[in-house]
Amino acid sequence: ELSVEELAEIYKRRWAIETLYKQLKQNFPLHFFYGESVNAIQIQTWGVLIANLLCTVLSRMIKRHVSFSQIVTTLRLTLMYYTNFIAFMRDSQKDKSATVLKELPPASESLLVD
């Protein structure tokens, strides 16, 4: 009943869903849930989907080949620092400590001087 083009489109979308599912399983903690209610599971799932989308946007902004898992891991490690993540990932040979300190907002610079 379906045409060849429709079957190809269905298969293409199915493959995209499987690739997304694999990416989520490899990079985000959905091995256990923090709550037992349906609402808690939905909130955690939506949070992971949003985080995955934001990481995908960042990976496209970097404009050099970096694996998705490396982006997620680096983002997880540098999340609490004042860094320009895009510049941090674009130039891997640059001194990273200078990048971190240079990107501090003016209000936080006074906290460094005691």
Sequence and secondary structure as in RCSB ss.txt:
>XXXX:A:sequence
ELSVEELAEIYKRRWAIETLYKQLKQNFPLHFFYGESVNAIQIQTWGVLIANLLCTVLSRMIKRHVSFSQIVTTL
RLTLMYYTNFIAFMRDSQKDKSATVLKELPPASESLLVD
>XXXX:A:secstr
   HHHHHHHHHHHHHHHHHHHHHHHHS  SS S SSHHHHHHHHHHHHHHHHHHHHHHHHH S   HHHHHHHH
HHHTTS   HHHHHH TTS HHHHHHHT  HHHHHHH  
